[in-house]
Amino acid sequence: MSSNTAKTPQAENSLGSTIVIFVLMMALFLGCLYSLNFLTLGNPWPMAACLALFAGSFWIPQTILGRSDSAGES
């Protein structure tokens, strides 16, 4: 039989940096929602800003900060 030992998870970030990252990404997401207040049929720029902020709020943590690849680590 193989002996599988469970390793304790290691923290990737300190609590302070995790909170800062969360607050910044939540601000981007809420800015996305706020930009929809200015959306009209004659002005497409609020929707462009909404799409950019929405994409950034998910793309930055997953790609630049490397949060999406931590599930498969052994």
Secondary structure, 3 states (H helix, E strand, C coil): CCCCCCCCCCCCCCHHHHHHHHHHHHHHHHHHHHHHHHCECCECHHHHHHHHHHHHHHHHHHHHCCCCCCCCCC
